[in-house]
Amino acid sequence: MSVQQKIAAGLMLLSGITHPAQLLFYENTPEVREPALAGMIFFPIGLFLLTRFRLALVVAIVIPLLGGTGAVQRILTANPTAFSYFHAAIDFVVIGLCITALAKSWRVPTA
């Protein structure tokens, strides 16, 4: 398991905790509740990244891409919170780390 994958796993675990935690800081409105509940999927993704399966890297690229796109859409069109910016940043950092780890895992060692 690469260093990039371990960092991405840690960020996904953090995101999986901070998504529902935002309900402690903001009113329980649909604009906060829906991303908080949807973001709980990131915790299992973080656990999956701690395995050696390449599929974990693919999942950790696709799902944060969807979440990050949603966060950016919220930042641009709705009333964003500090968590919106934080989670968008985590999503795009994880995507970069996982793409790097996936590319490194496909390299053929030279003899």
Gaussian input, Z-matrix of N, CA and C with variables (Angstrom, degrees):
# hf/3-21g

backbone

0 1
 N
 C     1     B1
 C     2     B2     1     A1
 N     3     B3     2     A2     1     D1
 C     4     B4     3     A3     2     D2
 C     5     B5     4     A4     3     D3
 N     6     B6     5     A5     4     D4
 C     7     B7     6     A6     5     D5
 C     8     B8     7     A7     6     D6
 N     9     B9     8     A8     7     D7
 C    10    B10     9     A9     8     D8
 C    11    B11    10    A10     9     D9
 N    12    B12    11    A11    10    D10
 C    13    B13    12    A12    11    D11
 C    14    B14    13    A13    12    D12
 N    15    B15    14    A14    13    D13
 C    16    B16    15    A15    14    D14
 C    17    B17    16    A16    15    D15
 N    18    B18    17    A17    16    D16
 C    19    B19    18    A18    17    D17
 C    20    B20    19    A19    18    D18
 N    21    B21    20    A20    19    D19
 C    22    B22    21    A21    20    D20
 C    23    B23    22    A22    21    D21
 N    24    B24    23    A23    22    D22
 C    25    B25    24    A24    23    D23
 C    26    B26    25    A25    24    D24
 N    27    B27    26    A26    25    D25
 C    28    B28    27    A27    26    D26
 C    29    B29    28    A28    27    D27
 N    30    B30    29    A29    28    D28
 C    31    B31    30    A30    29    D29
 C    32    B32    31    A31    30    D30
 N    33    B33    32    A32    31    D31
 C    34    B34    33    A33    32    D32
 C    35    B35    34    A34    33    D33
 N    36    B36    35    A35    34    D34
 C    37    B37    36    A36    35    D35
 C    38    B38    37    A37    36    D36
 N    39    B39    38    A38    37    D37
 C    40    B40    39    A39    38    D38
 C    41    B41    40    A40    39    D39
 N    42    B42    41    A41    40    D40
 C    43    B43    42    A42    41    D41
 C    44    B44    43    A43    42    D42
 N    45    B45    44    A44    43    D43
 C    46    B46    45    A45    44    D44
 C    47    B47    46    A46    45    D45
 N    48    B48    47    A47    46    D46
 C    49    B49    48    A48    47    D47
 C    50    B50    49    A49    48    D48
 N    51    B51    50    A50    49    D49
 C    52    B52    51    A51    50    D50
 C    53    B53    52    A52    51    D51
 N    54    B54    53    A53    52    D52
 C    55    B55    54    A54    53    D53
 C    56    B56    55    A55    54    D54
 N    57    B57    56    A56    55    D55
 C    58    B58    57    A57    56    D56
 C    59    B59    58    A58    57    D57
 N    60    B60    59    A59    58    D58
 C    61    B61    60    A60    59    D59
 C    62    B62    61    A61    60    D60
 N    63    B63    62    A62    61    D61
 C    64    B64    63    A63    62    D62
 C    65    B65    64    A64    63    D63
 N    66    B66    65    A65    64    D64
 C    67    B67    66    A66    65    D65
 C    68    B68    67    A67    66    D66
 N    69    B69    68    A68    67    D67
 C    70    B70    69    A69    68    D68
 C    71    B71    70    A70    69    D69
 N    72    B72    71    A71    70    D70
 C    73    B73    72    A72    71    D71
 C    74    B74    73    A73    72    D72
 N    75    B75    74    A74    73    D73
 C    76    B76    75    A75    74    D74
 C    77    B77    76    A76    75    D75
 N    78    B78    77    A77    76    D76
 C    79    B79    78    A78    77    D77
 C    80    B80    79    A79    78    D78
 N    81    B81    80    A80    79    D79
 C    82    B82    81    A81    80    D80
 C    83    B83    82    A82    81    D81
 N    84    B84    83    A83    82    D82
 C    85    B85    84    A84    83    D83
 C    86    B86    85    A85    84    D84
 N    87    B87    86    A86    85    D85
 C    88    B88    87    A87    86    D86
 C    89    B89    88    A88    87    D87
 N    90    B90    89    A89    88    D88
 C    91    B91    90    A90    89    D89
 C    92    B92    91    A91    90    D90
 N    93    B93    92    A92    91    D91
 C    94    B94    93    A93    92    D92
 C    95    B95    94    A94    93    D93
 N    96    B96    95    A95    94    D94
 C    97    B97    96    A96    95    D95
 C    98    B98    97    A97    96    D96
 N    99    B99    98    A98    97    D97
 C   100   B100    99    A99    98    D98
 C   101   B101   100   A100    99    D99
 N   102   B102   101   A101   100   D100
 C   103   B103   102   A102   101   D101
 C   104   B104   103   A103   102   D102
 N   105   B105   104   A104   103   D103
 C   106   B106   105   A105   104   D104
 C   107   B107   106   A106   105   D105
 N   108   B108   107   A107   106   D106
 C   109   B109   108   A108   107   D107
 C   110   B110   109   A109   108   D108
 N   111   B111   110   A110   109   D109
 C   112   B112   111   A111   110   D110
 C   113   B113   112   A112   111   D111
 N   114   B114   113   A113   112   D112
 C   115   B115   114   A114   113   D113
 C   116   B116   115   A115   114   D114
 N   117   B117   116   A116   115   D115
 C   118   B118   117   A117   116   D116
 C   119   B119   118   A118   117   D117
 N   120   B120   119   A119   118   D118
 C   121   B121   120   A120   119   D119
 C   122   B122   121   A121   120   D120
 N   123   B123   122   A122   121   D121
 C   124   B124   123   A123   122   D122
 C   125   B125   124   A124   123   D123
 N   126   B126   125   A125   124   D124
 C   127   B127   126   A126   125   D125
 C   128   B128   127   A127   126   D126
 N   129   B129   128   A128   127   D127
 C   130   B130   129   A129   128   D128
 C   131   B131   130   A130   129   D129
 N   132   B132   131   A131   130   D130
 C   133   B133   132   A132   131   D131
 C   134   B134   133   A133   132   D132
 N   135   B135   134   A134   133   D133
 C   136   B136   135   A135   134   D134
 C   137   B137   136   A136   135   D135
 N   138   B138   137   A137   136   D136
 C   139   B139   138   A138   137   D137
 C   140   B140   139   A139   138   D138
 N   141   B141   140   A140   139   D139
 C   142   B142   141   A141   140   D140
 C   143   B143   142   A142   141   D141
 N   144   B144   143   A143   142   D142
 C   145   B145   144   A144   143   D143
 C   146   B146   145   A145   144   D144
 N   147   B147   146   A146   145   D145
 C   148   B148   147   A147   146   D146
 C   149   B149   148   A148   147   D147
 N   150   B150   149   A149   148   D148
 C   151   B151   150   A150   149   D149
 C   152   B152   151   A151   150   D150
 N   153   B153   152   A152   151   D151
 C   154   B154   153   A153   152   D152
 C   155   B155   154   A154   153   D153
 N   156   B156   155   A155   154   D154
 C   157   B157   156   A156   155   D155
 C   158   B158   157   A157   156   D156
 N   159   B159   158   A158   157   D157
 C   160   B160   159   A159   158   D158
 C   161   B161   160   A160   159   D159
 N   162   B162   161   A161   160   D160
 C   163   B163   162   A162   161   D161
 C   164   B164   163   A163   162   D162
 N   165   B165   164   A164   163   D163
 C   166   B166   165   A165   164   D164
 C   167   B167   166   A166   165   D165
 N   168   B168   167   A167   166   D166
 C   169   B169   168   A168   167   D167
 C   170   B170   169   A169   168   D168
 N   171   B171   170   A170   169   D169
 C   172   B172   171   A171   170   D170
 C   173   B173   172   A172   171   D171
 N   174   B174   173   A173   172   D172
 C   175   B175   174   A174   173   D173
 C   176   B176   175   A175   174   D174
 N   177   B177   176   A176   175   D175
 C   178   B178   177   A177   176   D176
 C   179   B179   178   A178   177   D177
 N   180   B180   179   A179   178   D178
 C   181   B181   180   A180   179   D179
 C   182   B182   181   A181   180   D180
 N   183   B183   182   A182   181   D181
 C   184   B184   183   A183   182   D182
 C   185   B185   184   A184   183   D183
 N   186   B186   185   A185   184   D184
 C   187   B187   186   A186   185   D185
 C   188   B188   187   A187   186   D186
 N   189   B189   188   A188   187   D187
 C   190   B190   189   A189   188   D188
 C   191   B191   190   A190   189   D189
 N   192   B192   191   A191   190   D190
 C   193   B193   192   A192   191   D191
 C   194   B194   193   A193   192   D192
 N   195   B195   194   A194   193   D193
 C   196   B196   195   A195   194   D194
 C   197   B197   196   A196   195   D195
 N   198   B198   197   A197   196   D196
 C   199   B199   198   A198   197   D197
 C   200   B200   199   A199   198   D198
 N   201   B201   200   A200   199   D199
 C   202   B202   201   A201   200   D200
 C   203   B203   202   A202   201   D201
 N   204   B204   203   A203   202   D202
 C   205   B205   204   A204   203   D203
 C   206   B206   205   A205   204   D204
 N   207   B207   206   A206   205   D205
 C   208   B208   207   A207   206   D206
 C   209   B209   208   A208   207   D207
 N   210   B210   209   A209   208   D208
 C   211   B211   210   A210   209   D209
 C   212   B212   211   A211   210   D210
 N   213   B213   212   A212   211   D211
 C   214   B214   213   A213   212   D212
 C   215   B215   214   A214   213   D213
 N   216   B216   215   A215   214   D214
 C   217   B217   216   A216   215   D215
 C   218   B218   217   A217   216   D216
 N   219   B219   218   A218   217   D217
 C   220   B220   219   A219   218   D218
 C   221   B221   220   A220   219   D219
 N   222   B222   221   A221   220   D220
 C   223   B223   222   A222   221   D221
 C   224   B224   223   A223   222   D222
 N   225   B225   224   A224   223   D223
 C   226   B226   225   A225   224   D224
 C   227   B227   226   A226   225   D225
 N   228   B228   227   A227   226   D226
 C   229   B229   228   A228   227   D227
 C   230   B230   229   A229   228   D228
 N   231   B231   230   A230   229   D229
 C   232   B232   231   A231   230   D230
 C   233   B233   232   A232   231   D231
 N   234   B234   233   A233   232   D232
 C   235   B235   234   A234   233   D233
 C   236   B236   235   A235   234   D234
 N   237   B237   236   A236   235   D235
 C   238   B238   237   A237   236   D236
 C   239   B239   238   A238   237   D237
 N   240   B240   239   A239   238   D238
 C   241   B241   240   A240   239   D239
 C   242   B242   241   A241   240   D240
 N   243   B243   242   A242   241   D241
 C   244   B244   243   A243   242   D242
 C   245   B245   244   A244   243   D243
 N   246   B246   245   A245   244   D244
 C   247   B247   246   A246   245   D245
 C   248   B248   247   A247   246   D246
 N   249   B249   248   A248   247   D247
 C   250   B250   249   A249   248   D248
 C   251   B251   250   A250   249   D249
 N   252   B252   251   A251   250   D250
 C   253   B253   252   A252   251   D251
 C   254   B254   253   A253   252   D252
 N   255   B255   254   A254   253   D253
 C   256   B256   255   A255   254   D254
 C   257   B257   256   A256   255   D255
 N   258   B258   257   A257   256   D256
 C   259   B259   258   A258   257   D257
 C   260   B260   259   A259   258   D258
 N   261   B261   260   A260   259   D259
 C   262   B262   261   A261   260   D260
 C   263   B263   262   A262   261   D261
 N   264   B264   263   A263   262   D262
 C   265   B265   264   A264   263   D263
 C   266   B266   265   A265   264   D264
 N   267   B267   266   A266   265   D265
 C   268   B268   267   A267   266   D266
 C   269   B269   268   A268   267   D267
 N   270   B270   269   A269   268   D268
 C   271   B271   270   A270   269   D269
 C   272   B272   271   A271   270   D270
 N   273   B273   272   A272   271   D271
 C   274   B274   273   A273   272   D272
 C   275   B275   274   A274   273   D273
 N   276   B276   275   A275   274   D274
 C   277   B277   276   A276   275   D275
 C   278   B278   277   A277   276   D276
 N   279   B279   278   A278   277   D277
 C   280   B280   279   A279   278   D278
 C   281   B281   280   A280   279   D279
 N   282   B282   281   A281   280   D280
 C   283   B283   282   A282   281   D281
 C   284   B284   283   A283   282   D282
 N   285   B285   284   A284   283   D283
 C   286   B286   285   A285   284   D284
 C   287   B287   286   A286   285   D285
 N   288   B288   287   A287   286   D286
 C   289   B289   288   A288   287   D287
 C   290   B290   289   A289   288   D288
 N   291   B291   290   A290   289   D289
 C   292   B292   291   A291   290   D290
 C   293   B293   292   A292   291   D291
 N   294   B294   293   A293   292   D292
 C   295   B295   294   A294   293   D293
 C   296   B296   295   A295   294   D294
 N   297   B297   296   A296   295   D295
 C   298   B298   297   A297   296   D296
 C   299   B299   298   A298   297   D297
 N   300   B300   299   A299   298   D298
 C   301   B301   300   A300   299   D299
 C   302   B302   301   A301   300   D300
 N   303   B303   302   A302   301   D301
 C   304   B304   303   A303   302   D302
 C   305   B305   304   A304   303   D303
 N   306   B306   305   A305   304   D304
 C   307   B307   306   A306   305   D305
 C   308   B308   307   A307   306   D306
 N   309   B309   308   A308   307   D307
 C   310   B310   309   A309   308   D308
 C   311   B311   310   A310   309   D309
 N   312   B312   311   A311   310   D310
 C   313   B313   312   A312   311   D311
 C   314   B314   313   A313   312   D312
 N   315   B315   314   A314   313   D313
 C   316   B316   315   A315   314   D314
 C   317   B317   316   A316   315   D315
 N   318   B318   317   A317   316   D316
 C   319   B319   318   A318   317   D317
 C   320   B320   319   A319   318   D318
 N   321   B321   320   A320   319   D319
 C   322   B322   321   A321   320   D320
 C   323   B323   322   A322   321   D321
 N   324   B324   323   A323   322   D322
 C   325   B325   324   A324   323   D323
 C   326   B326   325   A325   324   D324
 N   327   B327   326   A326   325   D325
 C   328   B328   327   A327   326   D326
 C   329   B329   328   A328   327   D327
 N   330   B330   329   A329   328   D328
 C   331   B331   330   A330   329   D329
 C   332   B332   331   A331   330   D330

   B1=1.4538
   B2=1.5181
   B3=1.3122
   B4=1.4632
   B5=1.5248
   B6=1.3089
   B7=1.4624
   B8=1.5240
   B9=1.3385
   B10=1.4635
   B11=1.5312
   B12=1.3221
   B13=1.4603
   B14=1.5261
   B15=1.3270
   B16=1.4668
   B17=1.5292
   B18=1.3201
   B19=1.4733
   B20=1.5268
   B21=1.3353
   B22=1.4688
   B23=1.5267
   B24=1.3251
   B25=1.4717
   B26=1.5268
   B27=1.3098
   B28=1.4621
   B29=1.5175
   B30=1.3190
   B31=1.4649
   B32=1.5232
   B33=1.3271
   B34=1.4650
   B35=1.5305
   B36=1.3333
   B37=1.4605
   B38=1.5293
   B39=1.3281
   B40=1.4588
   B41=1.5205
   B42=1.3108
   B43=1.4566
   B44=1.5256
   B45=1.3118
   B46=1.4567
   B47=1.5187
   B48=1.3194
   B49=1.4689
   B50=1.5275
   B51=1.3363
   B52=1.4599
   B53=1.5279
   B54=1.3330
   B55=1.4661
   B56=1.5319
   B57=1.3352
   B58=1.4723
   B59=1.5350
   B60=1.3213
   B61=1.4659
   B62=1.5208
   B63=1.3186
   B64=1.4660
   B65=1.5231
   B66=1.3279
   B67=1.4670
   B68=1.5325
   B69=1.3226
   B70=1.4588
   B71=1.5230
   B72=1.3284
   B73=1.4561
   B74=1.5255
   B75=1.3221
   B76=1.4586
   B77=1.5231
   B78=1.3209
   B79=1.4528
   B80=1.5247
   B81=1.3014
   B82=1.4593
   B83=1.5329
   B84=1.3362
   B85=1.4615
   B86=1.5275
   B87=1.3380
   B88=1.4649
   B89=1.5257
   B90=1.3391
   B91=1.4715
   B92=1.5280
   B93=1.3111
   B94=1.4625
   B95=1.5218
   B96=1.3273
   B97=1.4611
   B98=1.5249
   B99=1.3225
   B100=1.4663
   B101=1.5261
   B102=1.3508
   B103=1.4712
   B104=1.5344
   B105=1.3314
   B106=1.4640
   B107=1.5202
   B108=1.3070
   B109=1.4608
   B110=1.5279
   B111=1.3222
   B112=1.4650
   B113=1.5206
   B114=1.3205
   B115=1.4566
   B116=1.5163
   B117=1.3268
   B118=1.4632
   B119=1.5262
   B120=1.3236
   B121=1.4671
   B122=1.5279
   B123=1.3329
   B124=1.4552
   B125=1.5251
   B126=1.3241
   B127=1.4603
   B128=1.5344
   B129=1.3482
   B130=1.4712
   B131=1.5345
   B132=1.3319
   B133=1.4647
   B134=1.5267
   B135=1.3354
   B136=1.4655
   B137=1.5190
   B138=1.3237
   B139=1.4734
   B140=1.5233
   B141=1.3333
   B142=1.4628
   B143=1.5299
   B144=1.3282
   B145=1.4648
   B146=1.5259
   B147=1.3106
   B148=1.4620
   B149=1.5226
   B150=1.3328
   B151=1.4606
   B152=1.5261
   B153=1.3002
   B154=1.4612
   B155=1.5304
   B156=1.3068
   B157=1.4624
   B158=1.5253
   B159=1.3337
   B160=1.4697
   B161=1.5199
   B162=1.3256
   B163=1.4563
   B164=1.5372
   B165=1.3188
   B166=1.4683
   B167=1.5262
   B168=1.3168
   B169=1.4644
   B170=1.5252
   B171=1.3212
   B172=1.4651
   B173=1.5298
   B174=1.3285
   B175=1.4691
   B176=1.5305
   B177=1.3417
   B178=1.4681
   B179=1.5258
   B180=1.2989
   B181=1.4676
   B182=1.5328
   B183=1.3206
   B184=1.4694
   B185=1.5315
   B186=1.3189
   B187=1.4714
   B188=1.5370
   B189=1.3374
   B190=1.4695
   B191=1.5334
   B192=1.3204
   B193=1.4627
   B194=1.5307
   B195=1.3226
   B196=1.4658
   B197=1.5287
   B198=1.3432
   B199=1.4596
   B200=1.5159
   B201=1.3189
   B202=1.4628
   B203=1.5105
   B204=1.3237
   B205=1.4617
   B206=1.5273
   B207=1.3228
   B208=1.4589
   B209=1.5143
   B210=1.3271
   B211=1.4692
   B212=1.5283
   B213=1.3261
   B214=1.4710
   B215=1.5260
   B216=1.3272
   B217=1.4638
   B218=1.5265
   B219=1.3231
   B220=1.4691
   B221=1.5241
   B222=1.3178
   B223=1.4645
   B224=1.5284
   B225=1.3271
   B226=1.4657
   B227=1.5278
   B228=1.3294
   B229=1.4658
   B230=1.5225
   B231=1.3175
   B232=1.4659
   B233=1.5270
   B234=1.2955
   B235=1.4526
   B236=1.5315
   B237=1.3371
   B238=1.4650
   B239=1.5252
   B240=1.3213
   B241=1.4558
   B242=1.5235
   B243=1.3016
   B244=1.4640
   B245=1.5262
   B246=1.3299
   B247=1.4620
   B248=1.5315
   B249=1.3245
   B250=1.4677
   B251=1.5236
   B252=1.3188
   B253=1.4689
   B254=1.5292
   B255=1.3188
   B256=1.4651
   B257=1.5292
   B258=1.3257
   B259=1.4655
   B260=1.5253
   B261=1.3185
   B262=1.4668
   B263=1.5270
   B264=1.3208
   B265=1.4662
   B266=1.5267
   B267=1.3291
   B268=1.4704
   B269=1.5241
   B270=1.3197
   B271=1.4677
   B272=1.5261
   B273=1.3264
   B274=1.4581
   B275=1.5312
   B276=1.3240
   B277=1.4681
   B278=1.5310
   B279=1.3263
   B280=1.4685
   B281=1.5228
   B282=1.3191
   B283=1.4663
   B284=1.5268
   B285=1.3192
   B286=1.4651
   B287=1.5163
   B288=1.3336
   B289=1.4669
   B290=1.5284
   B291=1.3240
   B292=1.4658
   B293=1.5258
   B294=1.3191
   B295=1.4702
   B296=1.5207
   B297=1.3238
   B298=1.4688
   B299=1.5273
   B300=1.3356
   B301=1.4651
   B302=1.5248
   B303=1.3284
   B304=1.4622
   B305=1.5222
   B306=1.3236
   B307=1.4676
   B308=1.5284
   B309=1.3133
   B310=1.4687
   B311=1.5256
   B312=1.3336
   B313=1.4547
   B314=1.5186
   B315=1.3354
   B316=1.4568
   B317=1.5159
   B318=1.3004
   B319=1.4717
   B320=1.5138
   B321=1.2979
   B322=1.4604
   B323=1.5197
   B324=1.3381
   B325=1.4652
   B326=1.5269
   B327=1.3160
   B328=1.4578
   B329=1.5148
   B330=1.3118
   B331=1.4552
   B332=1.4915
   A1=108.37
   A2=115.16
   A3=120.07
   A4=111.46
   A5=114.77
   A6=121.20
   A7=109.94
   A8=116.36
   A9=120.13
   A10=111.21
   A11=116.16
   A12=120.45
   A13=110.67
   A14=117.24
   A15=120.33
   A16=111.18
   A17=116.57
   A18=119.99
   A19=110.11
   A20=116.30
   A21=120.26
   A22=110.51
   A23=117.20
   A24=120.75
   A25=110.10
   A26=116.68
   A27=119.96
   A28=112.40
   A29=116.45
   A30=120.22
   A31=111.48
   A32=117.17
   A33=119.93
   A34=110.80
   A35=117.00
   A36=119.79
   A37=110.18
   A38=116.55
   A39=120.95
   A40=110.93
   A41=116.98
   A42=121.54
   A43=111.12
   A44=116.62
   A45=120.98
   A46=113.08
   A47=116.52
   A48=121.31
   A49=110.78
   A50=117.28
   A51=119.87
   A52=113.37
   A53=118.09
   A54=118.90
   A55=110.95
   A56=119.80
   A57=117.71
   A58=112.61
   A59=118.22
   A60=120.87
   A61=111.91
   A62=117.80
   A63=119.03
   A64=112.14
   A65=116.73
   A66=119.56
   A67=111.42
   A68=117.11
   A69=121.05
   A70=111.97
   A71=117.50
   A72=121.97
   A73=114.00
   A74=117.38
   A75=121.27
   A76=109.89
   A77=115.91
   A78=120.70
   A79=110.53
   A80=115.12
   A81=121.14
   A82=109.33
   A83=114.66
   A84=121.56
   A85=108.49
   A86=118.09
   A87=119.89
   A88=113.21
   A89=117.16
   A90=119.98
   A91=111.92
   A92=117.33
   A93=121.89
   A94=110.31
   A95=116.71
   A96=121.40
   A97=112.64
   A98=117.93
   A99=120.44
   A100=112.78
   A101=119.33
   A102=117.83
   A103=112.42
   A104=116.39
   A105=119.35
   A106=111.06
   A107=116.27
   A108=119.67
   A109=111.70
   A110=117.01
   A111=120.17
   A112=111.14
   A113=116.89
   A114=121.22
   A115=114.40
   A116=116.88
   A117=119.18
   A118=111.92
   A119=118.34
   A120=121.93
   A121=111.00
   A122=117.19
   A123=119.88
   A124=112.69
   A125=118.80
   A126=120.06
   A127=111.22
   A128=119.28
   A129=118.42
   A130=112.98
   A131=116.80
   A132=118.91
   A133=109.85
   A134=116.59
   A135=120.18
   A136=111.88
   A137=116.34
   A138=119.55
   A139=111.22
   A140=116.88
   A141=121.97
   A142=110.62
   A143=116.51
   A144=119.77
   A145=112.19
   A146=118.01
   A147=120.95
   A148=112.28
   A149=116.73
   A150=121.12
   A151=108.57
   A152=116.58
   A153=120.46
   A154=112.52
   A155=117.68
   A156=121.25
   A157=110.61
   A158=116.32
   A159=120.02
   A160=111.23
   A161=116.30
   A162=120.33
   A163=110.70
   A164=117.06
   A165=120.51
   A166=110.24
   A167=116.86
   A168=120.57
   A169=110.79
   A170=116.60
   A171=120.22
   A172=109.67
   A173=116.70
   A174=121.05
   A175=109.76
   A176=116.41
   A177=121.19
   A178=112.45
   A179=117.75
   A180=121.09
   A181=108.91
   A182=116.81
   A183=121.32
   A184=112.04
   A185=117.85
   A186=120.52
   A187=111.37
   A188=120.41
   A189=118.34
   A190=113.15
   A191=117.94
   A192=119.38
   A193=109.96
   A194=116.60
   A195=120.54
   A196=110.74
   A197=116.50
   A198=120.08
   A199=112.40
   A200=116.90
   A201=120.61
   A202=112.20
   A203=116.12
   A204=120.23
   A205=110.22
   A206=115.93
   A207=119.81
   A208=112.44
   A209=116.46
   A210=120.53
   A211=110.87
   A212=116.66
   A213=119.92
   A214=109.89
   A215=117.34
   A216=120.93
   A217=110.04
   A218=116.56
   A219=120.30
   A220=110.85
   A221=117.01
   A222=121.32
   A223=110.45
   A224=116.40
   A225=120.63
   A226=113.92
   A227=117.56
   A228=118.34
   A229=114.71
   A230=119.61
   A231=120.95
   A232=109.68
   A233=115.05
   A234=121.51
   A235=108.40
   A236=118.12
   A237=119.56
   A238=111.78
   A239=114.17
   A240=121.28
   A241=107.82
   A242=116.80
   A243=120.37
   A244=110.54
   A245=115.91
   A246=119.93
   A247=111.20
   A248=118.06
   A249=121.17
   A250=110.37
   A251=116.21
   A252=120.86
   A253=110.98
   A254=116.35
   A255=122.07
   A256=110.93
   A257=116.39
   A258=119.64
   A259=112.17
   A260=117.94
   A261=119.83
   A262=109.93
   A263=117.01
   A264=120.57
   A265=110.96
   A266=116.69
   A267=120.21
   A268=109.82
   A269=117.42
   A270=120.57
   A271=111.47
   A272=116.70
   A273=119.05
   A274=112.47
   A275=117.92
   A276=120.16
   A277=109.66
   A278=116.67
   A279=120.84
   A280=110.58
   A281=117.18
   A282=120.46
   A283=109.98
   A284=117.78
   A285=121.23
   A286=112.49
   A287=116.56
   A288=120.44
   A289=111.18
   A290=116.56
   A291=119.90
   A292=112.22
   A293=117.15
   A294=119.52
   A295=109.68
   A296=116.89
   A297=120.92
   A298=110.91
   A299=116.53
   A300=120.25
   A301=111.27
   A302=117.00
   A303=120.31
   A304=110.57
   A305=117.63
   A306=120.78
   A307=110.78
   A308=117.54
   A309=120.94
   A310=111.47
   A311=117.26
   A312=119.65
   A313=112.08
   A314=118.37
   A315=122.07
   A316=112.62
   A317=117.61
   A318=119.22
   A319=110.42
   A320=114.85
   A321=120.77
   A322=108.04
   A323=117.26
   A324=118.29
   A325=110.48
   A326=115.50
   A327=120.43
   A328=109.67
   A329=115.35
   A330=119.66
   A331=112.54
   D1=132.09
   D2=-176.04
   D3=-80.58
   D4=162.61
   D5=176.35
   D6=-61.62
   D7=-40.39
   D8=179.03
   D9=-59.39
   D10=-40.30
   D11=-179.31
   D12=-67.74
   D13=-38.13
   D14=178.49
   D15=-66.38
   D16=-41.81
   D17=178.06
   D18=-64.91
   D19=-43.93
   D20=178.34
   D21=-60.74
   D22=-40.02
   D23=178.54
   D24=-62.21
   D25=-44.75
   D26=178.77
   D27=-62.04
   D28=-41.02
   D29=178.70
   D30=-66.74
   D31=-38.88
   D32=178.68
   D33=-67.71
   D34=-39.15
   D35=176.88
   D36=-63.40
   D37=-43.31
   D38=177.00
   D39=-60.71
   D40=-44.66
   D41=179.92
   D42=-63.93
   D43=-38.00
   D44=178.42
   D45=-65.74
   D46=-23.60
   D47=176.93
   D48=-89.29
   D49=-41.90
   D50=-175.37
   D51=-75.93
   D52=-23.31
   D53=176.62
   D54=-60.21
   D55=-55.97
   D56=178.52
   D57=-71.25
   D58=-24.31
   D59=-179.49
   D60=-65.42
   D61=-23.56
   D62=179.83
   D63=-64.49
   D64=-18.86
   D65=175.42
   D66=-65.83
   D67=-21.68
   D68=177.24
   D69=-75.91
   D70=-22.11
   D71=-174.01
   D72=-103.98
   D73=-22.96
   D74=-175.73
   D75=-124.49
   D76=162.60
   D77=177.53
   D78=-60.77
   D79=152.01
   D80=-179.55
   D81=-83.51
   D82=71.99
   D83=178.24
   D84=-106.86
   D85=161.35
   D86=179.19
   D87=-57.54
   D88=-32.52
   D89=-179.49
   D90=-65.71
   D91=-25.44
   D92=178.82
   D93=-100.14
   D94=-41.91
   D95=-174.51
   D96=-64.38
   D97=-43.65
   D98=-175.91
   D99=-63.91
   D100=-48.68
   D101=176.24
   D102=-65.50
   D103=-33.02
   D104=-179.89
   D105=-63.62
   D106=-44.41
   D107=180.00
   D108=-73.26
   D109=-40.56
   D110=179.00
   D111=-64.70
   D112=-34.15
   D113=-177.95
   D114=-70.93
   D115=-12.11
   D116=178.25
   D117=-65.13
   D118=-16.96
   D119=177.88
   D120=-65.51
   D121=-21.56
   D122=-176.64
   D123=-69.92
   D124=-26.27
   D125=178.64
   D126=-64.46
   D127=-50.49
   D128=176.30
   D129=-62.03
   D130=-32.14
   D131=176.67
   D132=-64.43
   D133=-40.53
   D134=176.28
   D135=-60.74
   D136=-41.59
   D137=176.66
   D138=-64.71
   D139=-40.73
   D140=178.87
   D141=-62.82
   D142=-35.37
   D143=178.68
   D144=-67.16
   D145=-19.27
   D146=178.62
   D147=-78.42
   D148=-2.62
   D149=175.03
   D150=-92.23
   D151=178.09
   D152=-179.97
   D153=-101.38
   D154=14.76
   D155=-179.18
   D156=-78.69
   D157=131.26
   D158=175.83
   D159=-65.22
   D160=-29.29
   D161=178.63
   D162=-57.83
   D163=-32.21
   D164=178.36
   D165=-60.46
   D166=-38.44
   D167=179.34
   D168=-67.17
   D169=-40.43
   D170=179.79
   D171=-65.36
   D172=-45.88
   D173=178.58
   D174=-60.74
   D175=-40.01
   D176=-178.53
   D177=-76.36
   D178=-3.12
   D179=170.80
   D180=-96.34
   D181=-46.70
   D182=-173.18
   D183=-70.27
   D184=-50.67
   D185=-175.11
   D186=-66.12
   D187=-47.36
   D188=175.81
   D189=-64.37
   D190=-27.37
   D191=175.46
   D192=-63.68
   D193=-42.46
   D194=176.42
   D195=-65.38
   D196=-45.74
   D197=179.87
   D198=-65.70
   D199=-41.60
   D200=179.04
   D201=-65.64
   D202=-37.19
   D203=176.87
   D204=-64.86
   D205=-41.84
   D206=176.45
   D207=-63.79
   D208=-39.07
   D209=178.78
   D210=-65.71
   D211=-42.04
   D212=178.44
   D213=-65.16
   D214=-40.21
   D215=177.54
   D216=-61.08
   D217=-40.62
   D218=178.39
   D219=-66.74
   D220=-40.28
   D221=178.88
   D222=-61.28
   D223=-40.30
   D224=-175.58
   D225=-80.86
   D226=-30.09
   D227=-170.93
   D228=-119.61
   D229=-17.97
   D230=-175.10
   D231=-118.04
   D232=-162.67
   D233=179.40
   D234=-96.34
   D235=93.13
   D236=-175.53
   D237=-74.53
   D238=154.04
   D239=173.42
   D240=-109.02
   D241=173.87
   D242=175.64
   D243=-60.45
   D244=-33.01
   D245=178.34
   D246=-65.13
   D247=-31.79
   D248=178.72
   D249=-59.29
   D250=-46.82
   D251=179.24
   D252=-67.61
   D253=-43.28
   D254=-179.16
   D255=-60.93
   D256=-47.65
   D257=-177.70
   D258=-71.17
   D259=-34.52
   D260=175.58
   D261=-63.27
   D262=-43.04
   D263=178.96
   D264=-62.38
   D265=-45.56
   D266=178.45
   D267=-59.50
   D268=-45.93
   D269=-177.63
   D270=-57.10
   D271=-47.65
   D272=-175.54
   D273=-74.98
   D274=-29.60
   D275=173.69
   D276=-67.01
   D277=-43.18
   D278=178.97
   D279=-62.05
   D280=-41.86
   D281=178.84
   D282=-58.77
   D283=-47.64
   D284=178.78
   D285=-61.59
   D286=-44.20
   D287=179.61
   D288=-62.91
   D289=-42.16
   D290=-177.82
   D291=-71.34
   D292=-35.89
   D293=175.25
   D294=-63.12
   D295=-42.50
   D296=178.49
   D297=-63.25
   D298=-46.35
   D299=179.96
   D300=-64.02
   D301=-39.54
   D302=179.15
   D303=-66.24
   D304=-42.45
   D305=178.51
   D306=-62.74
   D307=-40.51
   D308=179.02
   D309=-67.72
   D310=-31.75
   D311=-178.36
   D312=-73.67
   D313=-18.27
   D314=179.87
   D315=-91.99
   D316=-7.15
   D317=179.65
   D318=-67.06
   D319=138.12
   D320=177.90
   D321=-92.09
   D322=123.18
   D323=179.96
   D324=-66.05
   D325=141.26
   D326=178.13
   D327=-91.45
   D328=147.33
   D329=-176.38
   D330=-84.96

